[in-house]
Amino acid sequence: MKFTKQDLLTMLIGLFLFASCKDANTIGLDDADFAVKGALMDTTTVTSQTIRDEVTSGVGLVRHPLGFMTDPVFGTTEASLAMAVGIPVSTHKFGTNPVIDSAVLVLPFSTQFYGDTTTSVYNIKVHQLTNDISKENSYLINKDWPAETTGRGAFTGKIKPNTKFKITTIVTGGADTLTTVSVPQLRIKLDNAFIQNNIINKDSATLANANNFYKSFKGFKVTATATGAGGIIFFDLAGTNGKIEIYYKKQNATTATARDTVAVDFPIGNTSGPVTAVIKHSYEGTPVLTQLENPNPATPYTVTYLQAMAGLRNKIAFPHLKNFLSDLRKQPGNSSATKVVVNKAEIVIDLSPGTDEIPFTAAQRLALYRYDIAGQRKNVPDNDNTTQSYRGDPRALGDPLLFGGYFDSVRQRYLFTVTSYIQDLLDGKTEDYGTFLAPSSLTEFNVTPPVTSAARSIISKWKKNPVAGDKLIKLNIYYTQVN
């Protein structure tokens, strides 16, 4: 049997496609078929310690958190929102004798939700702020925004972040229509009398100027509690879909006895006024608090904890890494000039068995970053990519999948490629002023404390004398010795 060139090409393409098939859960991770050649050193000590993350800004986020979550390991997490309300783009006049029909606070769901949507019931309340939020200089997530005690709106029920539904749309001069919302959203009915007195009845000078309206209306504080496990909802307030929808009737401009039904939107979002998140963590009575209060016990901990929402991170270190090179130079045939070329270095982080369980599943992505000499957060060289204002490190891998940090649900682990970082540490070109692990949003790599994700992970610690099957954090270095 003879192969034509076309037959051979077809066979090669088929083999290539077959070899390219790979479980989506392991994209960007190591592959035995493409193993790096060279000596392997996988016994380097890797220390890890659970520490609190730093307080960060809650304003200008790509998604905003709201909710209440009770985790048996991590305690409780509470997220609330404080938001300014803007005026319509074109100056709106309510007309003659306007009387409200209804008003709704519309919060569009974003792409993430963490927690329980099946059984937990959420109780969300809306209060008016007592201060003009637009005049503040700081929007840190630990700030307590004072609000009136009287509620101005409430929602009680289960959260369905992916469900669209129908609402009645007002058509000026025509019949109202039933339409499907374009974006899944939470709709909270507001108190009619409050909106009538605080928006509709305001004078034209207040309604025509954003700063005047901020000063008059102040904005809203939105809080949440939940039964059962609860969860954290994320809303898309970076765009233009957040708003107060006001439906009202006014006197017809030509016929005094006729009434027109009108709808107007007052925008809520990053572009119309500040929206900020407030986050509170309580670890009372949890193993997390035990580690935070006693970081160096007589019997070492077997796991450490990572939590988004600016909760917990891990400080990791390689305290004996430099000994590796010095010990190598002492071996017969080597000298003080002996060097190591790192072909590949990877940090493998195993999830603690049994901790990836609904509704508190493992974080889908982790961040790895370092401190510089000034204690500022920086990317490691392997992830130090070029941006519009920064040239980056020429050795950066470029593709987030190559750098890693994504959760491998098959192997129950995370993996980072840190070849250049380990090479620099071995060569003394950089010092380890602090290397850190923290949860990151799946769609954005968070070097700053993560607020746009709510996930957590429990990871295994390094062990001096592991046995087969142990789940650990470890550093693999594939290297070539150069004399």
N, C-alpha and C positions, 0 to 999 in steps of 0.2 A: 504494500500500500504506500502511495506517494503523498507527501504533503506539498501542496502548492504554497506559494508565499501568502496567499490570502488565508489558507487554512491555518498556517503557522501564526499569522497575525491574530486571527480569531481566537486561537488557543491561548496565546499570551495575554490577550485582553481579558479572557475569561478567568485565567489564573490570577491576574491582577485584581479583578473585581472580587473574586472569592477571598483573596488575601486581605482585601480592604474591609471586609465585613467585620464589624467590631461592636460590642455591646456599648450602647450610648452611655452607660454608667461608668465606663472606664476610659472614655475619650481623654487623651492628654496624659494618661498614666503610663507606667512602664510596661514594656512588652518584651517577653523573653526572646522573641524572634529577632529583636533589634537590641540585644543587650550590649552595653558598653564593655569593650575589652579592657583588661588591665587588672591589677590587683585590687581586691576589695577589702576595705577596712570598715567594719560595722560594729566595733566595740567601744567607740568613743562615748564617754559619759554625756548624757543630755539631761540637764536638770530642768524642772518645770515647777512653777509656783502659781497658785491662784491668787490674783490680786484684783482689786476694784479698778474698773476703768475710770477715765477722767470725765469730768463734767464738760459738756460741749454745748454748742448752740443748737437751739431747736427751731430756728427760723430758716426759711428759704429751702426747705427740703423737697426732694423729688416726690416723696409720699409722706403723709403725716399719720402718726399712730394715735389710736384711741381704743381703750378697752381696759379690761381687768382680768388677770390671769392668776390662777392658784396652782402652783407646781409643787408636788410633794418633796422635791429635791431642792428647788431653787426659791421656794417661798412665793411671795406675791409680787406681781408687777402691775403697776397702775399707770396708764397713759391718758392724759387729758389734753385739750386744745384750748388755746386762747386766740381769738381771731378778730381782726378789724372787719368792718363791713364797708364796702366802697359805694360810690354813687354810679348810676348808669353812665355809659360813655357819652351819650348825648343828654344834655340837661333835661331831666324829666319834670313835667308839671302835672300834678294830679287833677287839675281842672276844677270845675265848680261842684261844690257839695260832694266830695268823694267819700264813700262809705265802704269799708272793707268787707269783702266776702270771706277770704281766707288768706293765710300766709303760711309758707312752708320753708323750712331750712333744708336745702338740698346739699348733701355731701356725697359726691361721686366716689364709688369704690375704686381703689387702685388695684394693682396686679398681685398683691400679696395679702394673705391672711394667715395667722398662726394661732392654732388652738382648736377649739371645739365648735363646729357649726351644727352638730347633730342634736345634742341634748341641752346645752347651756342656753339660758335665757338672759338676755342683756337688757339692762335698764340704763338708758341714756337720758341725761338731763341737760337742759340749756338754761343758763343764767346770764344776766347782763353784767359785764365788767363795770367796776366802779371808777376805773381810770382809763384815760385815753391811751390805748396800747401803741398808737403810732408815734407817740412822743418819747418812748423808752429808748435807752441807749444800749441795753443788754437784754438778750433773749435766751439766757442759759436755761437748760432743761430742768434745773432744780429751783427755778423761781416760782414762787407761789403768787398767782395773779388773783387779787381780791375781787369778789363779785357779790352782787346782791343776793340775799337769801331767798327771795321770791323766784320761783321757777317760771320761765317764759316758754317752755316747751318740753316735751318728753316723748320717749319711745320705749316700749317694752315688747320684747319678742326675740325670736331667733334671727341670726344674721345669715343672709343669703347673698354673698358678695358676687355671685356670677349669674344671678337671676334678673332678667329684665321683666318689666310688667307694664301695664297700661295706665295712663293717666288722662284726665280730661284737659284738653288744650283749648284755651279761649281764642276764638276767632272774632276779631273786631268787625262788626257789621254782618256777621254770619252765625250759623249754628255752631255750637261747641262740638269738638270732635274728640274721639277716643283714640289716642296714639300710644305706641310702644316707646318707652324711653330709649334713647339712643345709647345711653351709658348706664349700667347697673348702678343704683344709688340708694342711699338711705334718705328717707324723707321724714322729717320731724315737724309735726304741726305746731305752729307757734300761736301764742295767745293773741286773739284778734284785737282786744282793747289795747294791749301793749303796742302792737304795730300801728294801730290807728293813731295813738297819742304820740308815739316816738318817731314815726316816719311820715305817715300820710299828712298829719296836721302840722308838720314843721313848715316854717316860712321859706320863701323862695331863696333867700340868701343862704340858708343852711343847706338846702337841697342842691344848690348850684355849685358849691365849693367843697371839694373832698376834705380839706382840713377842717372846715366848719362842721361838716357832718361827723367826722371822727370825734371831734370834741363834744358834739351833742349826743351822738348815739353810743359811743364808747366801744361797742363790739360785744362778742359773746364768749363765755367760758362754757365748754362742753365737757362733761365728765361721764364716766361709765362705771357700773358695777356689773357683776355677772354671777349666776348660780353655777355650781359645779366647777369644772376646770376653767371655763371661760376662755378668753383669747384676746388677741390684739388685732384690731381692724386697721387697715391702711386706706387712707383716702387720697385721691388725686386732687390736690389743691394747688398744684403748680400750673395748671391750665386755667380754663375759663368756665368750667362746668359747675364749680361751687357757687352758691348764690342763695339769696332769699327770694323766693317767688311770691309776689303779692298780687292777689286777684281782688278787684274792687269795682264798684259802680260809681259813675259820675253823671252829672247832668249833660244831656246832649247839647252840642254847641248851637244847634239851630232850632230845636224844639224843646222848650223848657220842661214840658211834661214827660219827655222821653228820657230813658236812662241807658247809658252805654256800659257794657261790661269790658273791663280793660285788665291786661296783665302786664307787669313790669318786673324786671329782675334787678336786684341790688347785688353786685358781685362780691364773692369771697374767694381770695386766693393770693398767691405771692405777688401777682402783678397789680392787684387793686388795694393792697394794704397788708401789713404783717400778719402772718399766721405762724404760731409757734407751738411746739410740743412741750409738755411738762411730764417728766417721768419719775416714778418713785419705785424703788426696789426695797423689799423687806425680806431679810434672810433669817428672821428670828426662828430658832428651833430647828434649823436645817444643818446638814453636813457642810454646806457652803460656809455658813458662819463659823463653824468649828475650824475650818482651814484658814479663814481670814483672821481669826483671833489667835490661832496657834499655828503659824506657818512652818515651824520646825519641830515636830513632835519627836519623841524618842523612837516611836515606830513609824517609819515613813508612810505617807499616804500612797495608795495604789492608783488613785485617779486624781485628775484636776478638772476644773470647771470653766466653761466658756459660755458667755451669755451676751446676746446682742442688747439693743436698747441702752447702750453705754453702761452695761452691767458689769461683766467680768471678762478679764483677759488673762493670759498666761505669760509670765516672763520666763523665757527659756534661755539656756546658756550651754556652752561647750567648754567647761572649765579646764579640761586636759587636752584640748586640741593641739596646742603648741608642743606638748610633750610628744605627740606623735612624730613630728618632724625631728625633734632632738633625739628621740630614741632610735629613729631610723638612721641618723648620722653616726650613731655609736656602733652600729652593726659592722661586722667584719667586711672589709672591702669598701666601706663608705667613708666619707670625710665630712668636714664642716661645710664643704661646697656642695654636698648632695642636696638636690632639690626634688620637689614633688610637683608634678603637673597633674592637676585634677581634671580627669576626663569627664567626670560627672559626679555631682554630689546631690543627694536628695534627702529630705527630711520626711520620714514616714510616720504618720500619726494615726494610731489605731483607736477606733472608738471603743469605749468600754462595752463589753458584751451585754446585750439586753437593754440598752439605753435608747435605742432608736424605736420608740413606741408611740403610736397615735394616742392622744393628740399632740404629744410633745416629741416630735420627730427631730432627728439630728439636723443641725444647721447644714444647708446645702452648699455652703462655701465658707472658707476661712480666709482671713487676711494674714499675711506675714510681713512684718515691717521692723525697722530698727530705729534706734536713737542715734543722732549725731552727737558731737562733743558738747553741743549746747542743750541737749535733752529734747531736741525737736524730732518729730516723727518723719522718717524718710523711708522711701522704698529701698529694698536691698538691690544690689546692682542688676540682678537677673530680672527684676521687674521695674527697673528705672527707665521707663520708656520716654521717648521724645514727645513733647507737647508743643503747642504753638509758642509758648514763652520759655521753654526749657529744652536744652539739647539732649539731656538724658545721658545714660551710660551706653556707649557703643556696643557693649556686650549684652545688653538687655535682649531678652528672648522675643519681645514684640507681641507674641500671641499669648493671651491669658491662659489658654489651654496648655501651652508649653510650660508656663510657670507653675500652674497647678493650683491646688487649694480647694478643688471641687470634691464633693462627697462621692465616694465610690460605694454605692449601696450594695454591690456584689461582695467586695472585699471588706466592707465596713471600715473604711479608712479614708484619710486625706494624704496627698503627696505633693510636696513642693520641690522644684528643681532649683538648687541654690549653688550651682557650680562656681560662679564668679565670686559670690560672697565668701564661700569657704576658701577659695584660692587666695583672696585678699587677706583673710584672717591668718592663714598659714604663712603668707609672705610678709605679714606685719604691715601691709599697706593701709589697713584700717583696724580699729579697735572695736571690740564688742562692748559698746556703751549700754547695751540693752537690746535684746531681740524679743519680739512679742508675737503672740498668736491671739487672734480675736475673731469672732464671727463677722462675716461680711454679707452684704446683700448679694443675692444670686446675680443680679444684673449690674451692680456697680461694685467696684473694688474699694472698700472703705479703709483708708489709713487713719482717718479721724474716727473717734468713737462712733460705732454704728447706731443710727437711730431709725434707719429705713428698713430694718429687719427686726424680728422679734425672736428668732430661733436660738436654741442653745445646744451645747454638746458636752458630753462627759467623756474625757479621753484618758487613756491609760498612760501611766508614767513609765519612765525608763527603769530597768532593773539590771543589776550588776551581773547576775548569773541566771539568764533566762533559760527556759527549757522549751522544747519544741511545742509550738502552738500558743505560746504566750503572746498576748496583745500588748504592744508597747509603743512608745515614741522612740525613734532611733534615727541616727544619722548614718547613711551609707556613703562612703567615699570610694569611687573607682579612680585609681590613680596610676601614673607611670613614674617610676623612679629615674631621675637623671643624675648621673655621677659627674 
